[in-house]
Amino acid sequence: MLSVLKKRDLSECHVLFDLMVDPEVFPFVRQKASSLEEFMFLTKQTIEAEDRGEIISRTILDEWQNPIGTNNLFDVQDQCGFLGTWLGKPYHGKGYNQPAKEDFFHELFFEKGIQTIFMRIRKTNLRSQRAAQKIQYISIANEARPDIYQQLNNTEEIYDLFQIERDTYHLYTLREAATEEIIREA
């Protein structure tokens, strides 16, 4: 499955808005909009925030270059940020999420200088919990980062906190490349 990432732009808003408002997607989107106009305004703000270094946002494309969701790194500061990803319902379970995340992580760690990616996942969001647990280089950070965990759950325990460190991700990619090389030589 080939997915491609591109910088956000206003031309994709109509398609993305229609995908985002699906009741199975909307509750899990951080930047919610109740109208196309509001979504376009939020997208414009996102593009401007990226220019200021506050967010990194990419549109996920399918193999035909159609927009199908977004990858975002929110609250960027001190070489850290919070991951927010959503895919339109027709693309759930079709193999787009993992390659899109891999491409995004590569850009964040090796082109943008990010050191840590945090993921806050609602304890009730079983789809995202399962997806996170499939990532071999992720660790649960509820205890390792108690300050951030407490900040996320200041009134009640809603989120689990996960983290991906650049060095752990880099070791994983090196190991995967070495394994592929061994397989090719066999």
C-alpha positions in Angstrom: 0.0 0.0 0.0 1.5 3.3 -1.1 0.5 6.3 0.8 2.1 9.7 0.3 2.2 12.8 2.5 2.1 16.4 1.4 1.9 19.7 3.0 -1.6 20.9 3.8 -3.4 23.2 1.5 -6.9 24.7 1.1 -7.7 22.7 -2.1 -8.2 19.5 -0.2 -10.6 20.9 2.4 -13.9 19.8 0.8 -12.8 16.1 0.6 -11.2 16.1 4.0 -14.1 17.8 5.7 -16.5 15.2 4.3 -14.3 12.4 5.6 -13.8 14.1 9.0 -17.5 14.6 9.9 -18.2 10.8 9.8 -19.5 9.9 13.3 -16.8 7.2 13.6 -14.0 9.7 12.9 -15.2 13.1 14.3 -15.0 12.3 18.0 -11.3 11.5 17.6 -10.2 14.5 15.6 -8.5 17.3 17.6 -9.3 20.2 15.2 -13.1 19.8 14.9 -15.1 21.9 12.5 -18.9 21.9 12.1 -18.9 23.5 8.6 -16.7 23.5 5.5 -16.0 27.2 6.0 -14.9 26.5 9.6 -12.7 23.6 8.4 -11.1 25.9 5.7 -10.4 28.5 8.4 -8.8 25.9 10.7 -6.7 24.6 7.8 -5.5 28.2 7.0 -4.6 28.6 10.7 -2.8 25.3 10.6 -0.7 26.3 7.6 0.1 29.6 9.3 1.0 27.8 12.6 3.4 25.5 10.7 5.1 28.6 9.2 5.6 29.7 12.8 7.0 26.3 13.9 4.1 25.5 16.2 2.7 22.5 14.3 3.7 20.1 11.5 0.8 19.0 9.5 0.6 16.7 6.5 -2.3 15.4 4.3 -2.3 11.6 3.8 -2.9 10.6 0.2 -3.9 7.3 -1.2 -2.2 5.7 -4.2 -4.3 7.9 -6.5 -3.3 11.1 -4.8 -6.7 11.5 -3.1 -6.7 13.1 0.4 -7.8 10.5 2.9 -6.7 12.0 6.3 -4.1 14.0 8.2 -1.0 13.5 10.3 -0.2 16.3 12.7 2.4 17.1 15.3 0.7 19.6 17.7 2.2 21.7 20.4 5.7 21.6 19.0 8.2 22.9 21.5 11.6 21.8 22.8 11.9 19.3 19.9 8.8 17.4 21.2 5.1 17.4 20.1 1.9 15.5 20.2 0.8 13.3 17.3 -2.7 13.5 16.0 -3.7 11.3 13.1 -7.1 10.6 11.5 -8.2 8.7 8.4 -11.6 8.8 6.8 -13.8 5.8 7.6 -13.6 4.2 4.1 -9.8 3.9 4.6 -9.9 2.3 8.1 -8.3 -1.2 8.1 -6.9 -0.8 4.5 -3.2 -0.5 5.4 -2.8 3.3 5.1 -2.2 4.2 8.7 1.1 2.5 9.4 2.9 3.6 6.2 1.7 7.2 6.6 2.9 7.3 10.2 6.3 5.8 9.1 6.7 8.5 6.5 5.7 11.2 8.9 8.0 9.9 11.7 10.9 9.8 9.2 10.3 13.4 8.3 9.9 14.6 11.9 13.0 12.8 13.2 15.4 13.2 10.3 14.3 16.4 8.6 12.6 18.5 11.3 14.9 17.6 14.3 12.1 16.3 16.5 13.4 14.2 19.5 10.2 12.9 21.0 6.7 12.3 19.7 4.0 11.9 22.3 0.7 10.2 21.6 -2.3 10.8 23.9 -4.9 8.2 23.3 -8.3 8.0 25.0 -8.5 4.9 27.1 -11.9 4.3 25.3 -10.4 4.6 21.8 -9.8 0.9 21.3 -8.9 1.3 17.5 -6.1 3.8 18.3 -4.9 1.8 21.4 -4.5 -1.3 19.2 -2.8 0.7 16.4 -0.3 2.2 18.9 0.5 -1.2 20.4 1.4 -2.5 17.0 4.2 0.0 16.7 7.4 -1.8 17.8 9.3 1.3 18.8 6.7 2.9 21.0 6.6 2.9 24.8 3.8 3.7 27.2 4.9 6.8 29.1 2.3 7.1 31.9 4.9 6.4 34.5 8.0 7.5 32.6 6.6 11.0 32.1 4.3 11.6 35.1 4.3 15.4 34.7 2.8 15.1 31.2 0.5 12.3 32.1 -0.9 14.3 35.0 -1.3 17.4 32.8 -3.3 15.3 30.3 -5.5 13.8 33.0 -5.8 16.6 35.5 -9.4 16.0 36.4 -9.9 12.3 35.6 -7.9 9.5 33.8 -9.0 9.9 30.2 -5.8 9.3 28.3 -2.9 6.9 28.1 0.4 8.6 27.2 2.8 6.9 24.7 6.1 8.2 23.4 8.4 7.5 20.5 12.0 8.6 20.9 14.1 9.5 17.9 17.0 7.1 19.0 14.6 4.2 19.5 13.0 4.8 16.1 16.4 5.1 14.4 17.5 1.8 15.9 14.3 0.2 14.7 14.8 1.5 11.1 18.4 0.3 11.1 17.4 -3.2 12.3 14.6 -3.3 9.6 17.0 -2.3 6.9 19.6 -4.9 8.0 16.8 -7.6 8.1 15.7 -6.7 4.5 19.3 -6.8 3.3 19.8 -10.3 4.8 16.6 -11.5 3.1 17.7 -10.1 -0.2 21.0 -11.9 0.1 19.5 -15.2 1.0 
